[in-house]
Amino acid sequence: MSSEAKVGVFVIIGIIILTYMSMRVGELSFKRAKGYDVNVYFDSATGLAKDVQVEIAGVEVGRVRKISLENGKALVVLRINSNVKLTKDAKAVIRTKGILGDKYVELVPGSPSAPPLKEGDRIVKTVPTTDMDSLMITLEEVAKNINRLTNSLANVVGGEKGEASLNSIIENIKEMVETLNRTVQENNEDVTNIIVNLSEFSETLNKIGDTNREDIRGIISNVRKASAGINDITSKINRGKGTIGKLVNEEETVNNLNEALASLKTITDKINRGEGSIGKLINEDETVENINASLVSINDYLQKQEDYKTYLNYRGEYLFDSTEVKSYLSLRIQPREDKYYLLQIVDDPGGKEEVTDTTTTIGGGTPSLTHTVETDKDALKFSAQIAKRYYNIGLRGGLFESTGGVGLDYYLFNDRLTLSLEAFDFDPDRNAHLKFKADYRPFKYIYITSGFDNFISDEGKESFFIGAGISFADEDIKSLLSDIPIPKD
């Protein structure tokens, strides 16, 4: 082999080794990680990055594979290890490692008896997180409180009659020094030992001062500033300003303080004996547990209020049999994700039928029954239903087009496609009204529909239909109303 060929082979081998080491160090791979994908919707995924850890009880069980925006929410796709089994009542939470650490997704396993999650399924239960903006607002309030406290302390210091009190303090210090002098003379040997120890300590301190001269200068500067502040406080106390100035110079303030301390001692004794609400709170575990339970209930209630949503919907169905349009105006009230109430006004081109039975007797003969069916083309029909969702299946019951009935919904492709079967108007003289429809939502606010209405009718009223609808949530309606210009005089 020539020298150029040898160099080329050596370079290729080096590139292969470098690529392998980079993949090992960076934990990269050309193969897709084994496992299955599950979807989670969060109101906010701020700070969450792709490929961060997914953990259960602090143990990594997967990675975040994808983050995207869908229907105004953050869609997070989690890649879960194949050996980890999750159930459909599992819960997902975005947490932070430390105060300012990276964010990751923590999963709370559900009940073992619940159905397992499969590829592409959705974790319905999520917990909102507290972001840094809320924390900064709280810290700003704390800073304002500290500022008010400092201003109050500055107003407390001061007074004009403090000189006498300070003279009294100086006399007490003088007496204390004289007593200390006599004590030292009576304990000369002990004092000598103390002086020797202080000398050794002084030498050690001198060595420290030589090596930390700049730090000591900073300490001295801080002490000077503190001394100036103390002098200012003392001056205000002497002038009788603030609570401390009044306490030093006014006997009435001292008496009031003594009375307050006596009242405080009485209250403290009652608390120690377990009397009153505060005493029970400190001494009885049951009271603390009740308060914790109340706080949990309040938190759950606030969470439910955040999940409460309202939808306004209109849909039109073109009936091929009668070449007319059947219209629906609906209001859906959804207190939580798996339950909603539906109120609906229906404009049916077929009208509303009213059946009247009349019994007549002619010439004293046998009575005859006359069955009369009247149709009011302009009458509106009404629906009032309650719905409950179990994973991908929804059940409805109540009033369907002014008659009793039931409905079954099946949700596919992350609720973009809904298959529905409704049964109502159970008249014994004719077949029930059965309706099958499929709603597909290609866009956020618009959907298309198609199906077969009254397909087992024995009166020739069956008809294939196709149509479209538009739906707005309460937040969308507020946004639209805020953009409408208001005329001014």
C-alpha positions as semicolon CSV with decimal commas, in nm:
position;residue;x (nm);y (nm);z (nm)
1;M;0,000;0,000;0,000
2;S;0,114;0,352;-0,075
3;S;0,166;0,613;0,199
4;E;-0,146;0,802;0,083
5;A;-0,359;0,485;0,110
6;K;-0,227;0,411;0,460
7;V;-0,302;0,767;0,571
8;G;-0,653;0,741;0,422
9;V;-0,724;0,411;0,603
10;F;-0,594;0,558;0,931
11;V;-0,819;0,868;0,891
12;I;-1,128;0,654;0,817
13;I;-1,061;0,435;1,123
14;G;-1,016;0,749;1,338
15;I;-1,346;0,896;1,216
16;I;-1,527;0,568;1,293
17;I;-1,376;0,556;1,647
18;L;-1,456;0,925;1,707
19;T;-1,818;0,876;1,589
20;Y;-1,863;0,573;1,816
21;M;-1,720;0,757;2,119
22;S;-1,940;1,062;2,051
23;M;-2,249;0,842;2,035
24;R;-2,156;0,666;2,358
25;V;-2,076;0,987;2,549
26;G;-2,381;1,175;2,414
27;E;-2,609;0,871;2,451
28;L;-2,703;0,898;2,082
29;S;-2,832;0,621;1,864
30;F;-2,954;0,575;1,508
31;K;-3,221;0,341;1,634
32;R;-3,545;0,466;1,783
33;A;-3,569;0,404;2,157
34;K;-3,779;0,100;2,241
35;G;-4,112;0,168;2,403
36;Y;-4,446;0,329;2,320
37;D;-4,575;0,687;2,282
38;V;-4,845;0,849;2,496
39;N;-4,989;1,200;2,457
40;V;-5,042;1,462;2,730
41;Y;-5,205;1,805;2,698
42;F;-5,079;2,083;2,929
43;D;-5,216;2,438;2,955
44;S;-4,852;2,554;2,955
45;A;-4,523;2,374;2,884
46;T;-4,297;2,673;2,958
47;G;-3,937;2,563;3,021
48;L;-3,999;2,203;2,914
49;A;-3,754;2,087;2,645
50;K;-3,743;1,796;2,406
51;D;-3,562;1,478;2,520
52;V;-3,584;1,561;2,894
53;Q;-3,650;1,285;3,145
54;V;-3,985;1,128;3,225
55;E;-3,973;0,991;3,582
56;I;-4,181;0,784;3,820
57;A;-4,082;0,808;4,189
58;G;-3,748;0,964;4,084
59;V;-3,661;0,683;3,839
60;E;-3,631;0,762;3,469
61;V;-3,888;0,568;3,265
62;G;-3,878;0,755;2,934
63;R;-3,810;1,077;2,747
64;V;-4,004;1,369;2,600
65;R;-4,012;1,294;2,228
66;K;-4,208;1,588;2,088
67;I;-4,366;1,920;2,198
68;S;-4,619;2,099;1,975
69;L;-4,919;2,334;1,990
70;E;-5,266;2,187;1,932
71;N;-5,603;2,358;1,994
72;G;-5,442;2,625;2,213
73;K;-5,270;2,371;2,441
74;A;-4,922;2,219;2,457
75;L;-4,924;1,863;2,319
76;V;-4,635;1,669;2,477
77;V;-4,554;1,324;2,335
78;L;-4,382;1,097;2,588
79;R;-4,174;0,798;2,486
80;I;-4,223;0,540;2,766
81;N;-3,996;0,237;2,812
82;S;-4,161;-0,085;2,703
83;N;-4,112;-0,245;3,048
84;V;-4,315;0,032;3,219
85;K;-4,693;-0,017;3,214
86;L;-4,922;0,283;3,265
87;T;-5,298;0,285;3,316
88;K;-5,553;0,531;3,181
89;D;-5,606;0,700;3,518
90;A;-5,237;0,794;3,548
91;K;-5,149;1,158;3,616
92;A;-4,879;1,380;3,454
93;V;-4,706;1,674;3,626
94;I;-4,435;1,917;3,503
95;R;-4,184;1,960;3,785
96;T;-3,856;2,149;3,835
97;K;-3,532;2,006;3,976
98;G;-3,459;2,253;4,253
99;I;-3,576;2,616;4,240
100;L;-3,409;2,715;3,912
101;G;-3,329;2,371;3,773
102;D;-3,439;2,207;3,449
103;K;-3,799;2,096;3,410
104;Y;-3,903;1,734;3,360
105;V;-4,224;1,531;3,349
106;E;-4,324;1,322;3,650
107;L;-4,587;1,050;3,616
108;V;-4,807;0,929;3,900
109;P;-4,913;0,568;3,827
110;G;-5,284;0,499;3,830
111;S;-5,481;0,208;3,971
112;P;-5,358;-0,137;3,864
113;S;-5,720;-0,234;3,791
114;A;-5,764;0,045;3,530
115;P;-5,718;-0,034;3,157
116;P;-5,357;-0,003;3,036
117;L;-5,238;0,276;2,807
118;K;-5,142;0,172;2,454
119;E;-4,947;0,332;2,170
120;G;-5,089;0,679;2,095
121;D;-5,329;0,688;2,392
122;R;-5,374;1,002;2,601
123;I;-5,310;1,074;2,971
124;V;-5,619;1,276;3,067
125;K;-5,526;1,383;3,420
126;T;-5,273;1,667;3,450
127;V;-5,173;1,905;3,728
128;P;-5,095;2,274;3,650
129;T;-4,759;2,407;3,764
130;T;-4,660;2,729;3,928
131;D;-4,434;2,932;3,697
132;M;-4,161;3,180;3,787
133;D;-4,387;3,480;3,716
134;S;-4,617;3,383;4,005
135;L;-4,313;3,333;4,227
136;M;-4,170;3,674;4,134
137;I;-4,505;3,843;4,210
138;T;-4,505;3,680;4,555
139;L;-4,145;3,792;4,616
140;E;-4,240;4,146;4,513
141;E;-4,519;4,148;4,773
142;V;-4,271;4,024;5,037
143;A;-4,028;4,305;4,945
144;K;-4,306;4,563;4,982
145;N;-4,392;4,425;5,327
146;I;-4,026;4,445;5,434
147;N;-4,010;4,805;5,309
148;R;-4,318;4,898;5,514
149;L;-4,164;4,725;5,818
150;T;-3,840;4,927;5,783
151;N;-4,035;5,253;5,754
152;S;-4,230;5,165;6,069
153;L;-3,906;5,093;6,258
154;A;-3,764;5,429;6,149
155;N;-4,073;5,607;6,283
156;V;-4,050;5,417;6,612
157;V;-3,702;5,548;6,698
158;G;-3,683;5,900;6,850
159;G;-3,770;6,112;7,155
160;E;-3,669;6,428;7,347
161;K;-3,657;6,285;7,700
162;G;-3,415;6,002;7,631
163;E;-3,116;6,182;7,782
164;A;-3,217;6,102;8,138
165;S;-3,264;5,735;8,053
166;L;-2,926;5,719;7,879
167;N;-2,756;5,884;8,184
168;S;-2,913;5,617;8,400
169;I;-2,775;5,349;8,167
170;I;-2,425;5,504;8,187
171;E;-2,436;5,506;8,569
172;N;-2,531;5,140;8,569
173;I;-2,239;5,062;8,338
174;K;-2,002;5,255;8,570
175;E;-2,117;5,052;8,871
176;M;-2,072;4,734;8,668
177;V;-1,711;4,833;8,581
178;E;-1,627;4,899;8,948
179;T;-1,770;4,560;9,043
180;L;-1,568;4,398;8,766
181;N;-1,248;4,568;8,894
182;R;-1,298;4,429;9,242
183;T;-1,365;4,085;9,098
184;V;-1,040;4,098;8,897
185;Q;-0,834;4,199;9,204
186;E;-0,979;3,913;9,403
187;N;-0,903;3,668;9,122
188;N;-0,558;3,793;9,013
189;E;-0,418;3,449;8,921
190;D;-0,717;3,364;8,706
191;V;-0,695;3,704;8,540
192;T;-0,324;3,643;8,463
193;N;-0,411;3,317;8,291
194;I;-0,681;3,493;8,097
195;I;-0,430;3,762;7,987
196;V;-0,187;3,493;7,870
197;N;-0,462;3,328;7,671
198;L;-0,563;3,663;7,527
199;S;-0,201;3,725;7,427
200;E;-0,188;3,395;7,241
201;F;-0,522;3,471;7,081
202;S;-0,393;3,816;6,981
203;E;-0,094;3,661;6,805
204;T;-0,323;3,424;6,619
205;L;-0,552;3,714;6,529
206;N;-0,249;3,914;6,407
207;K;-0,154;3,631;6,173
208;I;-0,510;3,613;6,042
209;G;-0,509;3,992;5,990
210;D;-0,194;3,976;5,781
211;T;-0,343;3,714;5,548
212;N;-0,695;3,865;5,531
213;R;-0,625;4,236;5,537
214;E;-0,878;4,331;5,270
215;D;-1,160;4,137;5,439
216;I;-1,088;4,308;5,771
217;R;-1,099;4,650;5,606
218;G;-1,440;4,563;5,467
219;I;-1,559;4,455;5,812
220;I;-1,434;4,780;5,969
221;S;-1,614;4,983;5,702
222;N;-1,938;4,795;5,772
223;V;-1,894;4,848;6,148
224;R;-1,853;5,223;6,090
225;K;-2,174;5,234;5,888
226;A;-2,356;5,036;6,157
227;S;-2,220;5,271;6,425
228;A;-2,348;5,573;6,233
229;G;-2,690;5,408;6,207
230;I;-2,692;5,332;6,581
231;N;-2,603;5,694;6,659
232;D;-2,893;5,811;6,443
233;I;-3,131;5,568;6,618
234;T;-3,006;5,684;6,963
235;S;-3,062;6,048;6,866
236;K;-3,421;5,975;6,764
237;I;-3,482;5,786;7,088
238;N;-3,350;6,085;7,286
239;R;-3,595;6,313;7,104
240;G;-3,881;6,081;7,201
241;K;-3,967;5,976;6,847
242;G;-4,127;5,641;6,771
243;T;-4,247;5,370;7,007
244;I;-3,905;5,312;7,168
245;G;-3,864;5,689;7,230
246;K;-4,205;5,703;7,394
247;L;-4,124;5,387;7,590
248;V;-3,809;5,547;7,731
249;N;-3,957;5,893;7,801
250;E;-4,331;5,842;7,875
251;E;-4,457;5,651;8,180
252;E;-4,802;5,610;8,022
253;T;-4,650;5,414;7,733
254;V;-4,465;5,189;7,981
255;N;-4,789;5,122;8,170
256;N;-4,970;5,039;7,847
257;L;-4,688;4,804;7,750
258;N;-4,707;4,628;8,088
259;E;-5,082;4,583;8,046
260;A;-5,030;4,447;7,694
261;L;-4,766;4,201;7,820
262;A;-5,001;4,086;8,097
263;S;-5,280;4,029;7,841
264;L;-5,037;3,846;7,614
265;K;-4,931;3,619;7,902
266;T;-5,298;3,537;7,974
267;I;-5,354;3,449;7,608
268;T;-5,037;3,237;7,601
269;D;-5,148;3,043;7,909
270;K;-5,484;2,970;7,746
271;I;-5,313;2,850;7,430
272;N;-5,081;2,623;7,632
273;R;-5,388;2,474;7,804
274;G;-5,544;2,402;7,462
275;E;-5,824;2,656;7,497
276;G;-5,971;2,834;7,195
277;S;-5,915;2,771;6,825
278;I;-5,541;2,852;6,833
279;G;-5,490;2,631;7,138
280;K;-5,663;2,341;6,963
281;L;-5,463;2,408;6,651
282;I;-5,133;2,380;6,844
283;N;-5,222;2,100;7,086
284;E;-5,472;1,878;6,896
285;D;-5,365;1,674;6,594
286;E;-5,728;1,629;6,487
287;T;-5,772;2,007;6,434
288;V;-5,457;2,021;6,219
289;E;-5,579;1,725;6,011
290;N;-5,919;1,894;5,960
291;I;-5,750;2,215;5,843
292;N;-5,529;2,018;5,601
293;A;-5,838;1,838;5,466
294;S;-6,015;2,174;5,419
295;L;-5,716;2,317;5,230
296;V;-5,711;2,011;5,003
297;S;-6,083;2,055;4,935
298;I;-6,034;2,425;4,853
299;N;-5,748;2,337;4,617
300;D;-5,966;2,075;4,442
301;Y;-6,250;2,328;4,408
302;L;-6,018;2,589;4,252
303;Q;-5,886;2,325;4,013
304;K;-6,243;2,241;3,906
305;Q;-6,313;2,610;3,842
306;E;-6,009;2,624;3,610
307;D;-6,139;2,318;3,418
308;Y;-6,493;2,467;3,374
309;K;-6,559;2,547;3,006
310;T;-6,852;2,654;2,787
311;Y;-6,893;2,594;2,412
312;L;-7,137;2,758;2,163
313;N;-7,200;2,551;1,851
314;Y;-7,405;2,578;1,528
315;R;-7,442;2,297;1,272
316;G;-7,643;2,262;0,953
317;E;-7,738;1,931;0,786
318;Y;-7,854;1,918;0,422
319;L;-8,115;1,638;0,390
320;F;-8,097;1,480;0,044
321;D;-8,447;1,329;0,075
322;S;-8,630;1,660;0,133
323;T;-8,358;1,892;-0,013
324;E;-8,386;2,108;0,297
325;V;-8,150;2,211;0,578
326;K;-8,192;2,099;0,937
327;S;-8,028;2,343;1,183
328;Y;-7,899;2,300;1,539
329;L;-7,793;2,573;1,788
330;S;-7,621;2,420;2,091
331;L;-7,478;2,534;2,425
332;R;-7,245;2,283;2,591
333;I;-7,158;2,341;2,957
334;Q;-6,854;2,130;3,058
335;P;-6,765;2,138;3,431
336;R;-6,485;1,887;3,379
337;E;-6,321;1,701;3,095
338;D;-6,523;1,378;3,124
339;K;-6,869;1,531;3,180
340;Y;-7,085;1,795;3,012
341;Y;-7,444;1,921;2,976
342;L;-7,599;1,996;2,633
343;L;-7,882;2,243;2,564
344;Q;-8,003;2,257;2,203
345;I;-8,260;2,428;1,978
346;V;-8,349;2,231;1,660
347;D;-8,513;2,375;1,346
348;D;-8,646;2,061;1,169
349;P;-8,791;2,119;0,815
350;G;-9,015;1,817;0,877
351;G;-9,186;2,012;1,157
352;K;-9,320;1,890;1,490
353;E;-9,600;1,633;1,489
354;E;-9,888;1,641;1,737
355;V;-10,112;1,334;1,764
356;T;-10,479;1,373;1,871
357;D;-10,714;1,079;1,947
358;T;-11,088;1,162;1,926
359;T;-11,367;0,922;2,027
360;T;-11,707;0,981;1,862
361;T;-12,043;0,799;1,892
362;I;-12,294;0,831;1,605
363;G;-12,665;0,760;1,675
364;G;-12,600;0,573;1,996
365;G;-12,396;0,312;1,813
366;T;-12,047;0,181;1,876
367;P;-11,788;0,451;1,961
368;S;-11,525;0,511;1,694
369;L;-11,165;0,631;1,756
370;T;-11,024;0,893;1,520
371;H;-10,640;0,919;1,508
372;T;-10,536;1,266;1,386
373;V;-10,172;1,366;1,318
374;E;-10,104;1,739;1,277
375;T;-9,766;1,879;1,171
376;D;-9,649;2,229;1,266
377;K;-9,378;2,323;1,015
378;D;-9,271;2,633;1,213
379;A;-9,242;2,467;1,555
380;L;-8,897;2,435;1,712
381;K;-8,770;2,125;1,891
382;F;-8,556;2,124;2,203
383;S;-8,286;1,896;2,346
384;A;-8,148;1,880;2,699
385;Q;-7,890;1,607;2,761
386;I;-7,629;1,501;3,014
387;A;-7,315;1,323;2,891
388;K;-7,043;1,119;3,061
389;R;-6,718;1,011;2,898
390;Y;-6,527;0,693;2,977
391;Y;-6,189;0,712;2,802
392;N;-6,279;0,706;2,427
393;I;-6,651;0,629;2,473
394;G;-6,919;0,882;2,566
395;L;-7,277;0,814;2,681
396;R;-7,563;1,066;2,657
397;G;-7,918;1,065;2,783
398;G;-8,212;1,302;2,818
399;L;-8,429;1,497;2,576
400;F;-8,358;1,448;2,202
401;E;-8,561;1,680;1,973
402;S;-8,840;1,712;2,234
403;T;-8,854;1,333;2,298
404;G;-8,669;1,102;2,534
405;G;-8,365;0,919;2,405
406;V;-8,006;0,800;2,445
407;G;-7,681;0,849;2,252
408;L;-7,343;0,678;2,212
409;D;-7,023;0,861;2,100
410;Y;-6,685;0,711;2,005
411;Y;-6,382;0,944;1,984
412;L;-6,089;0,878;1,749
413;F;-5,764;1,049;1,650
414;N;-5,738;1,269;1,960
415;D;-6,107;1,371;1,933
416;R;-6,073;1,497;1,576
417;L;-6,320;1,230;1,456
418;T;-6,640;1,143;1,647
419;L;-6,881;0,862;1,552
420;S;-7,229;0,895;1,709
421;L;-7,545;0,686;1,727
422;E;-7,868;0,836;1,866
423;A;-8,201;0,668;1,942
424;F;-8,514;0,864;2,044
425;D;-8,889;0,911;1,981
426;F;-8,987;0,561;2,097
427;D;-9,348;0,571;1,969
428;P;-9,523;0,228;1,990
429;D;-9,705;0,298;1,660
430;R;-9,389;0,339;1,454
431;N;-9,018;0,260;1,456
432;A;-8,786;0,459;1,680
433;H;-8,588;0,749;1,533
434;L;-8,230;0,624;1,482
435;K;-7,956;0,857;1,360
436;F;-7,592;0,782;1,275
437;K;-7,343;1,061;1,211
438;A;-6,966;1,118;1,180
439;D;-6,811;1,456;1,271
440;Y;-6,459;1,537;1,152
441;R;-6,275;1,850;1,271
442;P;-6,003;1,952;1,020
443;F;-5,967;2,294;1,185
444;K;-5,999;2,429;1,538
445;Y;-6,336;2,602;1,498
446;I;-6,490;2,432;1,190
447;Y;-6,600;2,070;1,141
448;I;-6,784;1,872;0,874
449;T;-7,054;1,612;0,931
450;S;-7,225;1,335;0,741
451;G;-7,456;1,044;0,820
452;F;-7,799;0,879;0,788
453;D;-8,101;1,022;0,971
454;N;-8,405;0,808;1,076
455;F;-8,262;0,515;0,879
456;I;-8,519;0,255;1,004
457;S;-8,823;0,477;0,947
458;D;-9,137;0,292;0,836
459;E;-9,292;0,618;0,708
460;G;-9,038;0,695;0,436
461;K;-8,860;0,969;0,634
462;E;-8,509;0,820;0,614
463;S;-8,253;1,051;0,455
464;F;-7,878;1,073;0,397
465;F;-7,732;1,409;0,500
466;I;-7,409;1,609;0,482
467;G;-7,326;1,937;0,649
468;A;-7,085;2,152;0,848
469;G;-7,065;2,330;1,181
470;I;-6,877;2,596;1,372
471;S;-6,787;2,586;1,742
472;F;-6,643;2,845;1,983
473;A;-6,524;2,811;2,342
474;D;-6,596;3,077;2,606
475;E;-6,242;3,218;2,573
476;D;-6,286;3,250;2,195
477;I;-6,620;3,432;2,241
478;K;-6,462;3,678;2,486
479;S;-6,181;3,746;2,239
480;L;-6,427;3,806;1,953
481;L;-6,645;4,040;2,162
482;S;-6,342;4,242;2,275
483;D;-6,242;4,300;1,911
484;I;-6,585;4,440;1,811
485;P;-6,560;4,823;1,781
486;I;-6,802;5,014;2,005
487;P;-6,956;5,321;1,835
488;K;-6,907;5,650;2,018
489;D;-7,140;5,949;2,013
